[in-house]
Amino acid sequence: MSEAPDNPAVRQFSGIVPLELVAREGGLSVMQGILDGRLPGAAMARTLNFWLTRVEEGLIVFSGVPTTDHLNPLGTIHGGWAATIMDSALACAVMTTLAPGEGYTTVEFKLNLTRPILPGMDELSCEGRVLHRGKTIATSESFLRDASGKLLAHGTETCAIFPIEKLMR
C-alpha cells in the first residue's frame, strides 16, 4: 500500500494552532504555515493518512491513502474516512478566506459517496473550493477523486463566520 510522500506537509507535527496566532495572521497565512510545516497540522490527519498538498485563497487540496486500518466490516474503506478528508477540505477552503480577527465553524455538511473506496487504491485527492463568502456565512464544495480522476464522492458545507474572540474563552 502506498505511503505518504516524504515532504514537510506529511512530516508536519500535529497539535493545535494558537487562536491568538490565527487572530493575528488570518486564515490563508495559517493554512500556508501548516503546508510549509511552520505550524502544526491536525493529529487526526496523521491517523487517517492524509495531508495538505495545496493552499490558495478559497482553495485547498488534501491528498491521502486509506489503509486497511480504515476498513469497515465489509472490507471497503469506511465512509468516515471520506467524510473526514472532505470536511477538512470544505472547512479549510473557507478558512483561507478568514481575515485577521475572524473565526469560523462548520454548521452543516453533506456528502454523496458515488463509488466504493477500496483497499489498495493509490493516492486520492480531495479539492475543496469556496462557492460563497459572505459576512457571516460561507459555503464550499469538495470532490474526492482517485489517481485517474474518477469521482468517488462530492459534498458541500456551510460555515458560520464570526469574531474569533467567541472561540477564545
C-alpha positions in Angstrom: 0.0 0.0 0.0 1.3 3.5 -0.8 2.7 5.6 1.9 2.6 9.4 2.2 5.4 11.0 0.1 8.4 12.3 2.0 7.6 16.1 2.2 7.2 18.6 5.0 3.4 18.6 4.7 3.3 14.9 5.7 6.0 15.1 8.3 4.2 18.0 9.9 3.9 17.9 13.7 0.4 17.7 15.0 -1.3 19.9 17.5 -3.4 23.0 17.8 -2.6 26.3 16.2 -2.9 29.0 18.9 -6.0 31.1 18.3 -4.1 34.3 19.1 -1.9 33.5 16.1 -5.0 32.8 13.9 -6.5 36.1 15.1 -3.3 37.9 14.2 -2.4 36.3 10.9 -5.7 35.3 9.3 -6.7 32.0 7.7 -4.7 32.0 4.5 -1.4 32.6 6.3 -2.2 29.9 8.9 -3.1 27.3 6.2 0.1 28.1 4.3 2.0 27.7 7.6 0.6 24.3 8.0 1.5 23.3 4.5 5.1 24.7 5.0 5.5 22.9 8.3 5.8 26.2 10.3 2.5 25.4 12.1 1.0 22.1 13.4 -1.5 20.1 11.3 -4.4 18.2 12.8 -3.5 15.0 14.6 -6.4 13.0 13.1 -5.0 13.7 9.6 -1.9 11.6 10.6 -4.2 8.9 12.0 -6.2 8.8 8.8 -3.1 9.1 6.5 -3.9 12.3 4.6 -2.0 15.5 4.2 -2.3 19.1 2.9 -0.9 19.5 -0.6 -2.1 22.9 -1.9 -3.3 26.2 -0.4 -4.7 29.2 -2.2 -7.3 31.7 -1.2 -10.6 29.9 -1.5 -9.0 26.6 -2.5 -7.5 23.7 -0.5 -6.3 20.2 -1.7 -5.6 17.3 0.6 -4.1 14.0 -0.6 -4.4 10.7 1.2 -4.1 7.0 1.1 -6.7 5.0 3.1 -5.2 1.8 4.5 -6.5 -1.4 5.9 -6.8 0.4 9.3 -9.7 2.3 7.7 -11.8 -0.7 6.6 -15.4 -1.3 7.5 -16.6 -4.8 8.3 -17.4 -5.4 4.6 -13.9 -4.7 3.5 -14.3 -1.3 1.9 -12.9 2.0 3.2 -15.3 3.3 5.9 -17.3 6.3 4.8 -16.0 8.2 7.8 -12.5 8.3 6.1 -14.1 10.1 3.1 -16.2 12.3 5.3 -13.1 13.4 7.3 -10.9 14.3 4.4 -13.8 16.0 2.7 -14.9 18.0 5.8 -11.2 19.1 6.2 -11.1 20.3 2.6 -14.5 22.0 2.8 -13.8 23.8 6.1 -10.1 24.7 5.3 -11.1 26.2 2.0 -13.3 28.6 4.0 -10.5 29.2 6.5 -8.3 30.5 3.7 -10.8 33.4 3.4 -10.6 34.5 7.0 -9.3 38.0 7.7 -7.3 38.6 10.9 -9.8 38.6 13.8 -12.3 36.2 12.2 -13.1 32.7 13.3 -15.5 30.1 11.8 -17.1 26.8 12.5 -19.0 24.2 10.4 -22.8 24.5 10.6 -23.5 21.5 8.4 -22.1 19.3 5.6 -23.5 16.8 3.2 -21.7 14.2 1.2 -22.5 11.9 -1.6 -20.4 8.8 -2.0 -20.5 7.8 -5.6 -18.2 4.8 -5.7 -16.7 2.5 -3.1 -13.3 3.3 -1.9 -11.3 0.1 -1.9 -8.2 -1.0 -0.1 -5.2 -0.8 -2.3 -6.3 2.3 -4.1 -3.3 4.6 -4.7 -3.3 8.2 -3.5 -6.6 10.0 -3.6 -7.1 13.8 -3.9 -9.7 15.9 -2.3 -10.2 19.5 -3.5 -12.3 22.0 -1.5 -13.3 25.3 -3.1 -15.3 28.2 -1.7 -18.6 28.9 -3.5 -19.8 31.9 -1.5 -18.2 34.0 1.2 -20.4 36.5 2.9 -20.0 38.5 6.1 -21.4 35.7 8.3 -21.9 32.6 6.1 -19.6 30.8 3.7 -20.4 27.8 1.5 -17.9 25.4 -0.1 -17.9 22.3 -2.3 -15.4 19.4 -2.5 -14.6 16.5 -4.8 -12.8 13.3 -3.8 -11.1 11.6 -6.8 -8.9 8.6 -7.4 -5.5 8.9 -9.2 -7.1 8.6 -12.6 -9.6 11.5 -11.8 -12.6 9.2 -11.2 -15.1 10.8 -8.8 -15.5 8.9 -5.6 -17.5 11.4 -3.6 -18.7 15.0 -3.6 -20.1 17.3 -1.0 -21.0 20.8 0.3 -20.6 22.6 3.5 -21.9 25.7 5.3 -19.7 27.6 7.8 -20.6 30.4 10.1 -18.1 33.3 10.3 -17.8 35.4 13.5 -15.3 37.3 15.6 -12.6 34.8 16.7 -13.0 36.1 20.3 -16.1 33.8 20.5 -13.7 30.8 20.4 -11.3 32.3 22.9 -13.0 31.5 26.2 
